[in-house]
Amino acid sequence: MGTRECGHICGESSPGIGEAGKTGEWRDSRPVIDEAKCTPVRRNKPACFLCWLYCPDAVVSKTVPVRIDMEYCKGCGICAEVCPVHAIAMVEEDNSRS
Amino acid sequence: MKANSKKQDASQMLDGNRAAALGAKLCRVQVVAAYPITPQTPVTEALSEIVERGELQAQYVTVESEHSAMAVCSSASLVGARTFTATSSHGLAYMHEMLHWVAGTRLPVVLACVNRAIGAPWNVLNDLQDSMSQRDTGWIQMYARNNQEILDQIIQAYRIAEKAYLPVMVCYDGYTLSHTDMPVDVPSQDAVDGFLPPYKAHTILDPTNPKNYNLVTLANPRLNAEGVLCHGYMEIRYLLQEALEKSKEAIASVGREFGDLFGRSYASLLWEDMMEGAEIAIVATGGLAMEAIVAAEMLRRDGIRAGVIGLRVFRPFPRADVLRALQGCRLAVVFDRSISYGNEGTACSETKAALYGTGTNMRVHGFIVGLGGRDVKARELAGAVKRTLSLTDRGALNSESPEWVCEI
């Protein structure tokens, strides 16, 4: 059973989560949120969300507390860069991780 | 059939560029995007006038570059429009990236390439270096020897492209064809409509059924959102090669059908002249194949049994046809107006490769001629063949590198 069964003659897909595969596997370092510093958590209301706004992969939730989908987060570190209260640290991944 | 076609066809004096524009018009192209460049400019002018006069229901998109022209054709083709563009030389080079995208997306765009030398140094005259440098982009390449063949092959190009889902480049010599008037039989609109059904896209962008095209496709196959195992990059590229190989059949059958309807058959991917009983084959591409016929006639008068193999279709390369045509020859002399620098003439390499493994003792000798519009005379071609023949007979022919016909 080869890929011919899909019937495509060029690169084609339907829009959906994970169409480019589990991009979290590309990650070299992961964002870790310090909730004691994170503005929405500290104020306990929807606020700031700059990490959500700037994430190029739309893996950051606009919720209290903020959650990051690690299946697709590529670890680019933009959220850590834009966080005005430095609540996000980029922590190196364990290379032995499967 | 021929009597019928005579009734339908009206003979007109047309230069190659007007023949190309008229071909596109008769195919009822819906989107034209082109950027003017010498010697292709009159194609864009003619089509913009045709659209402006309301003789063709088409969008004429003026663009800022050839790269954009091909991007417009790509997008328009993807939403189901029949598209046309034309360019030359540096314009084709500038399009290079988008040529790959269009072939990879399997879009049946048709491009008229008015062959012109490429810099440096600046030159506006004819050779085939521009289109031959696009050999590996996945486009079908067809060459014309006269203006009738330009018109006829553009009409066939849409049938072939839309059958095989491959883009087609119809190439013809700058100036010697593009700016030279010749009588051309122009088929009626009704006859072309009967030959060419409306374009049906293989996939179509539709807001009610959204799709991604040409998404990031990494090395390995992957499951899509619906859980179906989809091609990786390599499988998509395999399909492109497979389609090119299979298109030989489509090119021949469309050419045969064209012949039945219009009285001019294109059932062969080659032009063969005087090849019956020939012991020496002159191999050439484009208009040069016409000059080669005159050279072969001269050689025949001198008792040398020469014939001509013209490469009408260069991609897909008609390996089997070339092999068959060369049966019984002891020498093939290949004249190229393009070269793979550091190796040899483009068609020379292909001819040698076609013969590999057949156990033939045939000699293949390559000449580089007519670069940048340098005039190529039939008597020079005949002279080159005679020299090659004499060296072959003395066992002194060295075909390591191509011979250049120039004054260095």
Interface residues (C-beta under 8 A of the other chain):
Chain A: M1 G2 T3 R4 E5 C6 H8 I9 C10 G11 E12 S13 S14 P15 G16 I17 G18 E19 A20 G21
Chain B: G104 T105 R106 Y165 H202 T203 P210 K211 N212 Y213 N214 L215 V216 T217 L218 P221 R222 N224 A225 E226 V228 L229 C230 H231 G232 E235 I236 L239 A243
